[in-house]
Amino acid sequence: MTAQHAHPAPRFTGAARPYGGGDPYADYRTADFPFARLTDLADRRLGAGVVAAADEFFAERENLLLPGRAVFDPEHFGHKGKVMDGWETRRRRGPSAGDPWPAQEDHDWALIRLGAPGVVHGVVVDTAHFRGNHPRAVSVEGASVPGTPGPEELLSDGVTWTTLLPRTPVGGHAANGFAVPAGRRFTHLRLSQYPDGGIARLRVYGEVVPDPAWLEALGTFDVVALENGGRVEDASDRFYSPPANTIRPGRSQRMDDGWETRRRRDRGHDWIRYRLAAQAEIRALEIDTACLKGNSAGWASVSVRDGAGTGTDEPEGAGDWREILPRTRLQPDTNHRFVLPAPAVGTYARVDVFPDGGISRLRLFGSLTGQGSAALAARHREPGG
Ligand SMILES: NC(=O)NC(NC(N)=O)C(=O)[O-]
Protein backbone atom coordinates (compact mmCIF):
# COMPACT_ATOMS: atom_id res chain seq x y z
CA MET A 1 0.00 0.00 0.00
CA THR A 2 1.23 3.48 -0.75
CA ALA A 3 0.24 6.22 1.68
CA GLN A 4 -1.44 8.96 -0.35
CA HIS A 5 -0.85 12.50 0.81
CA ALA A 6 -3.18 14.96 -0.90
CA HIS A 7 -2.12 17.59 1.63
CA PRO A 8 1.38 17.73 3.07
CA ALA A 9 1.56 16.96 6.80
CA PRO A 10 1.38 20.15 8.91
CA ARG A 11 4.78 21.33 10.10
CA PHE A 12 5.55 22.64 13.56
CA THR A 13 8.66 24.67 14.21
CA GLY A 14 10.00 26.88 16.95
CA ALA A 15 9.83 26.72 20.70
CA ALA A 16 6.69 26.11 22.71
CA ARG A 17 5.68 28.41 25.54
CA PRO A 18 7.11 27.56 28.98
CA TYR A 19 4.89 25.20 30.96
CA GLY A 20 2.35 27.40 32.70
CA GLY A 21 0.55 24.91 34.95
CA GLY A 22 -2.53 22.74 34.44
CA ASP A 23 -2.85 20.15 31.66
CA PRO A 24 0.61 19.90 30.06
CA TYR A 25 -1.02 18.79 26.78
CA ALA A 26 -3.25 21.89 26.57
CA ASP A 27 -0.85 23.64 24.16
CA TYR A 28 0.59 20.49 22.50
CA ARG A 29 0.70 20.70 18.71
CA THR A 30 -0.41 17.65 16.76
CA ALA A 31 -2.27 16.61 13.60
CA ASP A 32 -4.02 13.63 12.05
CA PHE A 33 -1.23 12.00 10.00
CA PRO A 34 -2.72 9.63 7.38
CA PHE A 35 0.25 7.24 7.60
CA ALA A 36 -0.34 6.75 11.34
CA ARG A 37 -2.92 4.06 10.48
CA LEU A 38 -0.04 1.84 9.32
CA THR A 39 1.96 -0.47 11.59
CA ASP A 40 4.47 1.19 13.94
CA LEU A 41 7.60 -0.72 12.94
CA ALA A 42 9.44 0.76 15.94
CA ASP A 43 6.89 -0.55 18.44
CA ARG A 44 8.58 -1.94 21.52
CA ARG A 45 5.83 -4.56 21.76
CA LEU A 46 6.85 -5.83 18.32
CA GLY A 47 10.44 -6.25 19.51
CA ALA A 48 11.96 -2.89 18.54
CA GLY A 49 14.76 -1.45 20.66
CA VAL A 50 17.09 1.52 20.88
CA VAL A 51 20.38 -0.35 20.75
CA ALA A 52 22.74 2.60 21.31
CA ALA A 53 22.84 6.37 21.64
CA ALA A 54 25.62 8.93 21.49
CA ASP A 55 24.51 10.45 24.79
CA GLU A 56 21.61 10.05 27.21
CA PHE A 57 22.68 12.28 30.08
CA PHE A 58 19.28 13.67 31.06
CA ALA A 59 16.89 10.91 29.98
CA GLU A 60 17.28 7.34 28.77
CA ARG A 61 17.04 6.33 25.14
CA GLU A 62 14.63 3.47 25.91
CA ASN A 63 11.82 5.98 26.56
CA LEU A 64 11.74 6.77 22.82
CA LEU A 65 9.81 3.60 21.96
CA LEU A 66 7.48 3.29 24.95
CA PRO A 67 3.83 2.81 23.98
CA GLY A 68 1.47 5.61 24.95
CA ARG A 69 2.10 9.32 25.12
CA ALA A 70 4.85 10.81 27.27
CA VAL A 71 3.99 11.93 30.80
CA PHE A 72 5.13 15.14 32.49
CA ASP A 73 5.35 15.77 36.22
CA PRO A 74 6.52 19.36 36.83
CA GLU A 75 7.68 18.47 40.37
CA HIS A 76 9.80 15.46 39.41
CA PHE A 77 13.55 16.23 39.61
CA GLY A 78 16.40 13.73 40.06
CA HIS A 79 20.17 13.87 40.56
CA LYS A 80 20.76 14.80 36.91
CA GLY A 81 18.00 17.39 36.56
CA LYS A 82 14.39 17.42 35.46
CA VAL A 83 13.15 13.86 35.00
CA MET A 84 11.89 13.64 31.42
CA ASP A 85 9.92 10.90 29.68
CA GLY A 86 11.97 10.74 26.49
CA TRP A 87 15.54 10.60 25.19
CA GLU A 88 17.43 13.73 26.24
CA THR A 89 21.10 14.53 25.74
CA ARG A 90 23.25 17.15 27.51
CA ARG A 91 23.86 20.61 26.06
CA ARG A 92 26.68 20.67 23.51
CA ARG A 93 29.37 23.32 23.79
CA GLY A 94 31.79 24.90 21.34
CA PRO A 95 35.56 24.53 21.53
CA SER A 96 36.52 27.73 23.40
CA ALA A 97 35.44 30.81 25.34
CA GLY A 98 35.59 32.77 22.12
CA ASP A 99 33.52 30.16 20.26
CA PRO A 100 31.15 28.66 22.87
CA TRP A 101 28.46 27.51 20.43
CA PRO A 102 28.11 24.01 18.97
CA ALA A 103 29.23 23.63 15.36
CA GLN A 104 26.69 23.52 12.55
CA GLU A 105 27.14 19.75 12.04
CA ASP A 106 27.14 18.78 15.75
CA HIS A 107 24.45 16.25 16.60
CA ASP A 108 23.49 13.33 18.82
CA TRP A 109 22.26 10.03 17.41
CA ALA A 110 20.34 6.93 18.46
CA LEU A 111 20.30 3.55 16.68
CA ILE A 112 16.94 1.79 16.48
CA ARG A 113 16.34 -1.86 15.64
CA LEU A 114 12.90 -2.15 14.06
CA GLY A 115 10.54 -4.67 15.64
CA ALA A 116 9.93 -6.10 12.19
CA PRO A 117 11.78 -5.16 8.99
CA GLY A 118 9.67 -3.16 6.59
CA VAL A 119 9.10 -0.25 4.23
CA VAL A 120 8.66 3.10 6.01
CA HIS A 121 5.90 5.50 4.89
CA GLY A 122 6.05 8.10 7.66
CA VAL A 123 7.72 9.04 10.94
CA VAL A 124 6.59 11.06 13.94
CA VAL A 125 9.32 12.70 16.00
CA ASP A 126 7.36 13.66 19.08
CA THR A 127 8.88 16.37 21.28
CA ALA A 128 6.06 16.35 23.89
CA HIS A 129 7.11 18.36 27.00
CA PHE A 130 10.45 19.36 25.46
CA ARG A 131 9.71 23.04 25.24
CA GLY A 132 13.00 24.92 25.66
CA ASN A 133 15.18 21.84 25.19
CA HIS A 134 13.93 20.23 21.99
CA PRO A 135 16.36 19.86 19.04
CA ARG A 136 16.38 22.49 16.31
CA ALA A 137 16.29 19.81 13.62
CA VAL A 138 16.26 16.04 13.17
CA SER A 139 17.15 13.53 10.47
CA VAL A 140 16.28 9.84 10.00
CA GLU A 141 18.27 7.28 8.02
CA GLY A 142 17.62 3.59 7.36
CA ALA A 143 19.85 0.58 6.83
CA SER A 144 19.21 -3.03 5.94
CA VAL A 145 21.58 -5.31 7.82
CA PRO A 146 20.98 -9.06 7.85
CA GLY A 147 21.18 -11.14 11.02
CA THR A 148 21.38 -9.55 14.46
CA PRO A 149 24.08 -6.87 14.30
CA GLY A 150 25.32 -5.12 17.43
CA PRO A 151 26.06 -1.38 17.72
CA GLU A 152 29.71 -1.77 16.59
CA GLU A 153 28.68 -3.42 13.33
CA LEU A 154 25.92 -0.87 12.73
CA LEU A 155 28.40 1.96 13.24
CA SER A 156 31.05 0.41 11.00
CA ASP A 157 31.89 1.78 7.56
CA GLY A 158 30.46 -1.32 5.88
CA VAL A 159 26.86 -0.25 6.58
CA THR A 160 25.11 1.93 4.00
CA TRP A 161 22.64 4.44 5.46
CA THR A 162 19.90 5.81 3.23
CA THR A 163 18.30 9.15 4.11
CA LEU A 164 14.56 8.86 4.87
CA LEU A 165 14.21 12.35 6.30
CA PRO A 166 16.98 14.87 5.60
CA ARG A 167 17.93 17.30 8.34
CA THR A 168 14.63 19.13 8.94
CA PRO A 169 13.59 21.75 11.53
CA VAL A 170 11.19 20.56 14.25
CA GLY A 171 9.14 22.33 16.89
CA GLY A 172 9.09 21.88 20.64
CA HIS A 173 6.17 20.17 22.43
CA ALA A 174 4.78 18.91 19.11
CA ALA A 175 4.12 15.74 17.12
CA ASN A 176 6.46 16.44 14.21
CA GLY A 177 5.14 14.11 11.48
CA PHE A 178 6.79 13.56 8.10
CA ALA A 179 5.65 11.43 5.17
CA VAL A 180 8.55 9.40 3.80
CA PRO A 181 8.71 8.37 0.13
CA ALA A 182 8.47 4.56 0.06
CA GLY A 183 11.97 3.17 -0.13
CA ARG A 184 13.67 -0.13 0.55
CA ARG A 185 13.01 -2.64 3.29
CA PHE A 186 14.97 -1.51 6.35
CA THR A 187 15.95 -3.34 9.53
CA HIS A 188 17.49 -0.40 11.46
CA LEU A 189 17.14 3.38 11.70
CA ARG A 190 19.44 6.15 12.86
CA LEU A 191 17.69 9.14 14.45
CA SER A 192 19.83 12.27 14.76
CA GLN A 193 19.05 15.48 16.60
CA TYR A 194 20.85 18.76 15.88
CA PRO A 195 22.66 19.95 17.85
CA ASP A 196 21.31 18.19 20.98
CA GLY A 197 18.11 18.09 23.07
CA GLY A 198 15.18 15.86 23.88
CA ILE A 199 12.72 13.74 21.90
CA ALA A 200 9.86 12.07 23.78
CA ARG A 201 8.80 9.38 21.30
CA LEU A 202 9.68 8.08 17.84
CA ARG A 203 6.99 6.35 15.75
CA VAL A 204 7.89 4.72 12.43
CA TYR A 205 4.85 3.86 10.35
CA GLY A 206 5.04 1.43 7.47
CA GLU A 207 4.49 -2.07 6.18
CA VAL A 208 6.13 -5.18 7.57
CA VAL A 209 8.00 -7.13 4.86
CA PRO A 210 8.81 -10.54 6.38
CA ASP A 211 11.66 -12.78 5.30
CA PRO A 212 10.12 -15.41 2.99
CA ALA A 213 12.88 -17.93 3.81
CA TRP A 214 11.91 -17.78 7.49
CA LEU A 215 8.20 -18.26 6.82
CA GLU A 216 8.97 -21.06 4.36
CA ALA A 217 11.03 -22.85 7.01
CA LEU A 218 8.28 -22.45 9.61
CA GLY A 219 5.67 -23.90 7.24
CA THR A 220 2.62 -23.31 9.45
CA PHE A 221 2.45 -19.91 11.15
CA ASP A 222 0.00 -17.19 12.09
CA VAL A 223 -0.77 -15.66 8.68
CA VAL A 224 -2.47 -12.55 10.11
CA ALA A 225 0.17 -11.69 12.76
CA LEU A 226 1.70 -8.21 12.47
CA GLU A 227 5.22 -9.62 12.69
CA ASN A 228 4.52 -11.90 9.71
CA GLY A 229 3.17 -9.09 7.55
CA GLY A 230 -0.55 -9.19 8.39
CA ARG A 231 -2.32 -5.89 9.03
CA VAL A 232 -5.63 -4.27 9.87
CA GLU A 233 -7.25 -2.58 6.87
CA ASP A 234 -10.34 -1.21 8.56
CA ALA A 235 -12.53 -1.62 11.63
CA SER A 236 -15.94 -0.50 12.81
CA ASP A 237 -14.70 1.05 16.05
CA ARG A 238 -11.45 2.48 17.45
CA PHE A 239 -12.90 4.15 20.52
CA TYR A 240 -11.05 2.46 23.39
CA SER A 241 -8.15 0.65 21.76
CA PRO A 242 -6.67 0.05 18.30
CA PRO A 243 -7.87 -3.01 16.35
CA ALA A 244 -4.21 -3.78 15.46
CA ASN A 245 -3.78 -4.93 19.07
CA THR A 246 -5.56 -8.15 18.03
CA ILE A 247 -2.59 -9.24 15.90
CA ARG A 248 0.26 -8.24 18.24
CA PRO A 249 2.72 -10.82 19.54
CA GLY A 250 1.97 -12.70 22.75
CA ARG A 251 -1.13 -12.94 24.90
CA SER A 252 -2.79 -9.75 26.05
CA GLN A 253 -1.88 -8.88 29.65
CA ARG A 254 -4.31 -5.99 30.23
CA MET A 255 -7.69 -4.95 28.91
CA ASP A 256 -6.19 -2.08 26.89
CA ASP A 257 -3.83 -4.52 25.17
CA GLY A 258 -6.80 -6.00 23.26
CA TRP A 259 -9.53 -4.40 21.12
CA GLU A 260 -12.51 -3.05 23.02
CA THR A 261 -15.38 -1.27 21.27
CA ARG A 262 -17.77 1.22 22.81
CA ARG A 263 -21.22 0.04 23.96
CA ARG A 264 -23.54 -0.17 20.96
CA ARG A 265 -27.03 1.29 21.38
CA ASP A 266 -28.21 0.23 17.93
CA ARG A 267 -28.91 -3.17 16.31
CA GLY A 268 -25.56 -3.37 14.50
CA HIS A 269 -22.34 -5.16 15.32
CA ASP A 270 -18.58 -4.54 15.26
CA TRP A 271 -15.91 -5.94 12.95
CA ILE A 272 -12.26 -5.81 11.87
CA ARG A 273 -11.00 -6.46 8.35
CA TYR A 274 -7.45 -7.72 7.90
CA ARG A 275 -5.08 -8.32 5.03
CA LEU A 276 -3.03 -11.51 5.48
CA ALA A 277 0.74 -11.73 4.92
CA ALA A 278 -0.13 -13.10 1.45
CA GLN A 279 -2.61 -15.61 0.04
CA ALA A 280 -2.74 -18.43 2.57
CA GLU A 281 -4.49 -21.67 3.43
CA ILE A 282 -5.91 -21.46 6.96
CA ARG A 283 -6.47 -24.67 8.90
CA ALA A 284 -7.01 -23.58 12.52
CA LEU A 285 -7.78 -20.39 14.38
CA GLU A 286 -7.85 -18.87 17.83
CA ILE A 287 -10.00 -16.08 19.23
CA ASP A 288 -8.78 -14.87 22.61
CA THR A 289 -10.82 -12.67 24.97
CA ALA A 290 -8.02 -12.43 27.60
CA CYS A 291 -8.61 -9.66 30.18
CA LEU A 292 -12.05 -8.81 28.71
CA LYS A 293 -14.54 -9.96 31.34
CA GLY A 294 -17.66 -7.80 31.59
CA ASN A 295 -17.13 -6.56 28.06
CA SER A 296 -16.03 -9.59 26.04
CA ALA A 297 -17.76 -9.98 22.66
CA GLY A 298 -20.81 -12.23 23.05
CA TRP A 299 -20.37 -14.13 19.77
CA ALA A 300 -17.89 -14.03 16.89
CA SER A 301 -17.67 -15.29 13.33
CA VAL A 302 -14.67 -15.33 10.97
CA SER A 303 -14.72 -15.03 7.18
CA VAL A 304 -12.09 -14.98 4.44
CA ARG A 305 -12.00 -13.49 1.00
CA ASP A 306 -9.60 -14.05 -1.86
CA GLY A 307 -8.19 -11.59 -4.36
CA ALA A 308 -5.63 -8.93 -4.99
CA GLY A 309 -6.98 -5.76 -3.45
CA THR A 310 -4.87 -2.69 -2.91
CA GLY A 311 -5.02 0.13 -0.43
CA THR A 312 -7.20 0.62 2.57
CA ASP A 313 -10.61 0.49 0.89
CA GLU A 314 -12.83 -2.55 0.41
CA PRO A 315 -10.68 -5.14 -1.37
CA GLU A 316 -10.88 -4.59 -5.11
CA GLY A 317 -11.29 -7.53 -7.43
CA ALA A 318 -11.78 -9.83 -4.48
CA GLY A 319 -14.23 -12.71 -4.33
CA ASP A 320 -17.11 -12.95 -1.89
CA TRP A 321 -16.66 -13.32 1.83
CA ARG A 322 -16.85 -16.98 2.88
CA GLU A 323 -17.63 -17.76 6.50
CA ILE A 324 -15.07 -20.19 7.95
CA LEU A 325 -16.29 -19.98 11.55
CA PRO A 326 -20.04 -19.52 12.03
CA ARG A 327 -21.34 -17.19 14.73
CA THR A 328 -20.00 -18.86 17.88
CA ARG A 329 -20.55 -18.07 21.57
CA LEU A 330 -17.47 -16.65 23.32
CA GLN A 331 -16.51 -16.90 26.98
CA PRO A 332 -14.96 -13.95 28.80
CA ASP A 333 -11.18 -14.02 29.47
CA THR A 334 -10.71 -17.26 27.50
CA ASN A 335 -8.71 -18.46 24.52
CA HIS A 336 -10.97 -20.31 22.05
CA ARG A 337 -9.48 -22.81 19.59
CA PHE A 338 -11.10 -24.07 16.40
CA VAL A 339 -9.88 -26.64 13.89
CA LEU A 340 -11.53 -25.87 10.55
CA PRO A 341 -13.45 -28.76 8.96
CA ALA A 342 -11.68 -27.96 5.66
CA PRO A 343 -8.74 -25.64 4.82
CA ALA A 344 -9.82 -22.16 3.69
CA VAL A 345 -7.86 -20.09 1.15
CA GLY A 346 -7.88 -16.30 1.30
CA THR A 347 -5.94 -13.05 1.17
CA TYR A 348 -8.23 -11.11 3.53
CA ALA A 349 -9.94 -12.10 6.76
CA ARG A 350 -12.69 -10.54 8.75
CA VAL A 351 -13.86 -11.06 12.31
CA ASP A 352 -17.41 -9.99 13.20
CA VAL A 353 -18.27 -9.62 16.90
CA PHE A 354 -21.83 -9.52 18.19
CA PRO A 355 -23.15 -7.19 19.27
CA ASP A 356 -20.08 -5.27 20.53
CA GLY A 357 -17.37 -5.67 23.17
CA GLY A 358 -13.89 -6.96 22.69
CA ILE A 359 -11.49 -9.64 21.65
CA SER A 360 -7.82 -9.51 22.58
CA ARG A 361 -6.26 -11.62 19.81
CA LEU A 362 -7.11 -13.35 16.52
CA ARG A 363 -4.68 -16.02 15.31
CA LEU A 364 -5.06 -17.63 11.88
CA PHE A 365 -2.80 -20.65 11.56
CA GLY A 366 -1.94 -21.95 8.12
CA SER A 367 0.63 -21.74 5.36
CA LEU A 368 1.19 -19.67 2.25
CA THR A 369 -0.18 -20.99 -1.02
CA GLY A 370 2.21 -21.21 -4.01
CA GLN A 371 0.78 -17.88 -5.22
CA GLY A 372 1.20 -16.33 -1.75
CA SER A 373 4.84 -17.50 -1.47
CA ALA A 374 5.67 -16.11 -4.91
CA ALA A 375 4.05 -12.73 -4.11
CA LEU A 376 5.94 -12.45 -0.82
CA ALA A 377 9.25 -13.43 -2.40
CA ALA A 378 8.74 -10.82 -5.14
CA ARG A 379 8.01 -8.12 -2.55
CA HIS A 380 11.10 -9.05 -0.59
CA ARG A 381 13.28 -8.87 -3.73
CA GLU A 382 11.96 -5.67 -5.28
CA PRO A 383 13.81 -2.43 -4.44
CA GLY A 384 10.68 -1.06 -2.79
CA GLY A 385 10.23 -4.21 -0.70
N1 LIG B 1 14.58 22.25 32.71
C1 LIG B 1 15.24 21.35 31.98
O1 LIG B 1 14.63 20.45 31.48
N2 LIG B 1 16.60 21.51 31.83
C2 LIG B 1 17.53 20.61 31.31
N3 LIG B 1 17.03 19.28 31.11
C3 LIG B 1 16.71 18.48 32.19
N4 LIG B 1 16.18 17.29 31.94
O2 LIG B 1 16.93 18.83 33.34
C4 LIG B 1 18.12 21.13 29.99
O3 LIG B 1 19.23 21.62 30.04
O4 LIG B 1 17.49 21.01 28.99
The ligand as a Tripos MOL2 file, in Angstrom:
@<TRIPOS>MOLECULE
LIG
   12    11     1     0     0
SMALL
NO_CHARGES

@<TRIPOS>ATOM
      1 N1         14.5760   22.2480   32.7080 N.am      1 LIG1
      2 C1         15.2360   21.3510   31.9750 C.2       1 LIG1
      3 O1         14.6280   20.4500   31.4800 O.2       1 LIG1
      4 N2         16.5970   21.5070   31.8280 N.am      1 LIG1
      5 C2         17.5310   20.6150   31.3050 C.3       1 LIG1
      6 N3         17.0330   19.2840   31.1110 N.am      1 LIG1
      7 C3         16.7140   18.4830   32.1950 C.2       1 LIG1
      8 N4         16.1820   17.2930   31.9350 N.am      1 LIG1
      9 O2         16.9320   18.8300   33.3390 O.2       1 LIG1
     10 C4         18.1190   21.1300   29.9920 C.2       1 LIG1
     11 O3         19.2250   21.6150   30.0380 O.co2     1 LIG1
     12 O4         17.4930   21.0150   28.9890 O.co2     1 LIG1
@<TRIPOS>BOND
     1     1     2 1
     2     2     3 2
     3     2     4 1
     4     4     5 1
     5     5     6 1
     6     5    10 1
     7     6     7 1
     8     7     8 1
     9     7     9 2
    10    10    11 2
    11    10    12 1
@<TRIPOS>SUBSTRUCTURE
     1 LIG1         1 GROUP 0 **** ****
